[in-house]
Amino acid sequence: MNCYSHVSMNPERWSQVDRYIKDQIVPHDPIFDAVLTASQEAGLPSIQVSSAQGKLLQILAQTQGASRILEIGTLGGYSTLWMAKALPQWGRLITLEIDPSHAATARANFKRAGVESVVELIEGPALETLPRLEIEGFGPFDLIFIDADKPGNPDYFSWALRLSCKGSLIIVDNVIRNGDVLDEKGADAKVQGVRKLFEMISREPRVNATAIQTVGEKGYDGFILAWVKS
């Protein structure tokens, strides 16, 4: 018998554990609180990564030694800020956002956090911006974080590969969908976009990939991590 079976594992418990993690090993920074407050006041949906997940993105960027980061899907810039804090002074983070109101909030947040010198927000549909990045020679990127509309995941991942080099790390958020990723015949376009991404990666010889399931204040979900090997 599992010795922890007496513990009720439910969403409230997950959130309590997230708060414990945050209190213990995610140092408090009022700038991050201000970014979340500004995003909420602007009416943005509360779908950004948790603080523990943001810290994970920061650590992964540091582990990569990343000086060039691409983010697809800015929202209010919360995850952007976590990754920007990992960059050297000469580093660069480009983040793409389609929604003008989200972009305006994110720009104000970047100014508030003092990261304008390393962060550039490009407004517009990512599938129009990404070809421009390639043409203008912005890549390759050391780390690419994809957290945008889920039906577009396969296209975003294809572009991430084009803008990568050997050793780049590609991270895709929200790939478990509360377990609905198992729903082969479901009508949810977000789930089907994630499933197509999994199928695409399973046939992709250029990456070494895995996925991890997560629980916490953001519910039950997970990440794909793909290391570009060639």
C-alpha positions in Angstrom: 0.0 0.0 0.0 1.2 3.5 -0.8 2.3 5.1 2.5 1.0 8.4 1.3 -2.5 7.1 0.5 -4.0 8.8 3.5 -3.2 12.2 1.9 -6.0 13.6 -0.2 -4.4 14.6 -3.5 -6.7 17.2 -5.0 -6.4 20.7 -6.6 -6.5 22.5 -3.3 -3.7 20.3 -2.0 -1.7 21.0 -5.1 -2.1 24.7 -4.6 -1.0 24.4 -1.0 2.1 22.6 -2.0 2.8 25.3 -4.7 2.5 27.9 -2.0 5.0 25.9 0.2 7.5 25.7 -2.7 7.1 29.4 -3.3 7.6 30.3 0.3 10.6 28.0 0.7 12.7 28.3 -2.5 11.2 30.9 -4.8 12.5 34.2 -3.4 9.8 36.9 -3.2 10.3 39.7 -5.7 7.7 42.6 -5.6 8.3 43.2 -9.3 6.7 39.9 -10.2 3.7 40.7 -7.9 3.3 44.1 -9.6 3.4 42.4 -13.1 0.6 40.0 -12.0 -1.5 42.8 -10.5 -1.1 45.0 -13.6 -2.1 42.1 -15.9 -5.2 41.3 -13.7 -6.2 45.0 -13.7 -5.9 45.1 -17.5 -8.3 42.2 -17.7 -5.9 39.6 -19.0 -6.8 35.9 -18.3 -4.9 34.4 -15.4 -3.3 31.7 -17.5 0.4 32.6 -17.0 2.8 30.1 -15.6 3.1 29.7 -11.8 6.0 31.3 -10.0 7.5 27.8 -9.5 7.2 27.1 -13.3 8.6 30.6 -14.0 11.6 29.8 -11.8 12.0 26.5 -13.7 12.1 28.4 -17.0 14.8 30.7 -15.5 16.9 27.8 -14.3 16.6 26.1 -17.7 17.7 29.3 -19.4 20.7 29.5 -17.0 21.5 25.8 -17.6 21.5 26.5 -21.3 23.8 29.5 -20.8 21.2 31.2 -23.0 22.0 34.6 -24.5 19.2 34.4 -27.1 15.7 33.4 -26.2 12.5 33.3 -28.2 9.1 33.2 -26.7 5.9 32.6 -28.7 3.0 34.0 -26.7 3.7 36.9 -24.3 0.4 37.5 -22.5 1.3 40.0 -19.8 5.0 39.2 -19.9 5.3 37.2 -16.6 7.1 34.2 -18.1 9.1 36.6 -20.2 10.4 38.4 -17.1 11.5 35.1 -15.5 13.6 34.2 -18.5 14.9 37.7 -19.1 16.3 37.7 -15.5 18.5 34.7 -16.7 20.1 36.7 -19.6 23.5 38.3 -19.5 23.6 42.1 -20.1 24.3 41.5 -23.8 21.5 38.9 -24.1 18.3 39.3 -26.1 14.8 37.9 -25.6 12.3 38.3 -28.4 8.7 37.6 -27.5 5.7 37.4 -29.9 2.2 38.5 -29.1 -0.9 38.7 -31.4 -3.3 40.6 -29.0 -2.7 44.4 -29.0 -4.1 44.8 -25.4 -1.9 42.0 -24.1 1.1 43.5 -25.9 0.5 47.0 -24.4 0.2 45.5 -20.9 3.4 43.5 -21.4 5.4 46.5 -22.6 4.3 48.4 -19.5 5.4 45.5 -17.4 8.8 45.3 -19.1 9.3 49.0 -18.4 8.2 48.5 -14.8 10.7 45.7 -14.4 13.5 47.5 -16.1 14.2 44.8 -18.8 13.6 46.9 -21.9 17.2 46.7 -22.8 17.1 42.9 -23.3 13.4 42.3 -24.3 11.9 43.1 -27.6 8.1 42.5 -28.1 6.9 42.0 -31.7 3.2 42.4 -32.1 1.2 40.4 -34.7 0.5 36.8 -35.7 3.5 34.6 -34.9 3.2 32.8 -38.2 3.8 36.1 -39.9 6.6 37.2 -37.6 8.6 34.0 -37.5 9.5 34.0 -41.2 10.7 37.6 -40.8 12.9 36.5 -37.9 14.5 33.9 -40.1 15.0 36.3 -43.0 16.5 39.0 -40.8 18.9 36.6 -39.1 17.6 36.8 -35.6 18.3 33.1 -34.9 19.5 30.6 -33.9 18.0 30.8 -30.4 19.4 28.9 -27.4 16.0 28.5 -25.8 12.5 28.7 -27.3 9.4 28.8 -25.1 6.1 28.1 -26.9 2.9 29.1 -25.0 0.5 30.4 -27.5 -2.7 29.1 -29.2 -2.6 25.3 -29.0 -3.9 24.5 -32.5 -0.9 26.3 -33.8 1.6 24.2 -31.8 2.8 22.0 -34.8 3.5 25.1 -36.9 5.2 26.9 -34.0 7.4 23.8 -33.3 8.4 23.6 -37.0 9.5 27.2 -36.9 11.3 26.7 -33.6 13.3 24.0 -35.2 14.2 26.3 -38.1 15.3 28.9 -35.6 17.4 26.5 -33.5 20.8 25.0 -33.7 22.4 21.9 -32.1 22.0 22.2 -28.3 19.0 24.5 -28.4 16.1 23.7 -26.0 12.5 24.0 -27.1 9.8 24.0 -24.3 6.1 23.8 -25.0 3.6 24.5 -22.3 0.1 23.1 -21.6 0.5 19.7 -23.3 -1.4 17.5 -20.9 -4.7 19.5 -20.8 -6.0 17.9 -17.6 -5.4 14.5 -19.1 -7.5 15.3 -22.2 -4.5 14.7 -24.3 -5.7 11.0 -24.3 -8.9 12.0 -26.0 -8.1 10.8 -29.5 -11.4 11.6 -31.1 -12.4 14.7 -29.1 -13.6 17.9 -30.8 -11.4 20.2 -28.7 -9.1 22.0 -31.2 -6.6 22.7 -28.4 -6.3 19.0 -27.5 -6.0 18.0 -31.1 -3.3 20.6 -31.6 -1.3 19.1 -28.7 -1.8 15.5 -30.0 -0.6 16.5 -33.5 2.5 18.0 -31.8 3.2 14.8 -29.9 2.8 12.8 -33.2 5.1 15.2 -35.0 7.8 15.0 -32.4 7.6 11.2 -32.3 8.7 11.2 -36.0 11.3 14.0 -35.6 14.8 12.6 -35.7 16.4 16.0 -34.9 15.3 16.2 -31.3 15.5 14.2 -28.1 12.3 14.9 -26.3 10.2 14.0 -23.3 7.1 15.4 -21.5 6.5 15.9 -17.8 3.1 16.1 -16.1 2.6 18.9 -13.5 0.1 19.7 -10.8 -0.2 22.8 -8.8 -2.0 26.1 -8.7 -2.3 26.0 -12.5 -4.2 22.6 -12.3 -3.1 19.4 -14.0 -1.0 20.0 -17.1 2.6 19.6 -18.3 5.5 20.6 -20.5 7.3 19.1 -23.5 11.0 19.5 -23.5 12.9 18.9 -26.8 16.7 19.2 -27.1 17.9 19.8 -30.6 20.6 17.2 -31.4 21.2 18.0 -35.0 
